[in-house]
Amino acid sequence: MSNDYLLQTIDLNAGYGAIQVLWDINLDVRRKEIVCVIGANGAGKSTLLKNIVGMVSPFKGQIKYLNQDITKLPSPERIKMGIGFAPEGRHLFYGLTVEDNLLMGAFQRKTDHKTIKEDLDFVYTLFKPLRGYRKKYAGNLSGGEQQMCALGRALMSKPTLLIIDELSLGLAPVIVDDLIETIVTLRDEQGISILLVEQDVQVALDIADRGYVVEAGSIVMHDRTEKLAKNKHIKAAYLGVV
């Protein structure tokens, strides 16, 4: 098995209670790449991410990270291994300051105050508006600033894989462009891999190296994004091109 693999799901079947949502999902993320998962609402994209980060347990199948089976590992242990998560809806602590929210991302790390401060400075360098708002309550931020805070919190866990559920949802195009630039920087300069679920398919295809198409809980297509962007089905179903 290649040492380039960070994450693999193997014949993953999952859902909620008696309702199955995912069937035989085989997906991988390699080092220093951006992978997107696209599909219609209700296709099972978010359920897939919840299984990977440990919020939901699969019915059967395997999840591997760094070639270790993490299928039954609790979420906190997955974070320690290097999996960061920025969930859909951001889920910030709105009654806490921006800086306190960011520090929550580092609560499991056993490191010194100096290192944490350096990591905070790194986040503030990536997301410059947050530095000026560090003592502001997260609930008073704009949507774009909240997304920056959610991404920054995930980065404070020092991930090697950053999982993002809906990067652009509800955000102005200019903000999305800035976030895309930041994510590419994380891959190119920090070596962080990204697994992205994104409702704006054009954004997903523009940013990612490879993509998976999920329909009705199954992967129906997987390829380099430049090839997916030219696929007739993708163009008609997701890009509005006939």
Order of alpha helices (4+ residues) and beta strands (2+ residues): beta-beta-beta-alpha-beta-beta-alpha-beta-alpha-alpha-alpha-alpha-beta-alpha-beta-alpha-beta-beta-alpha-alpha
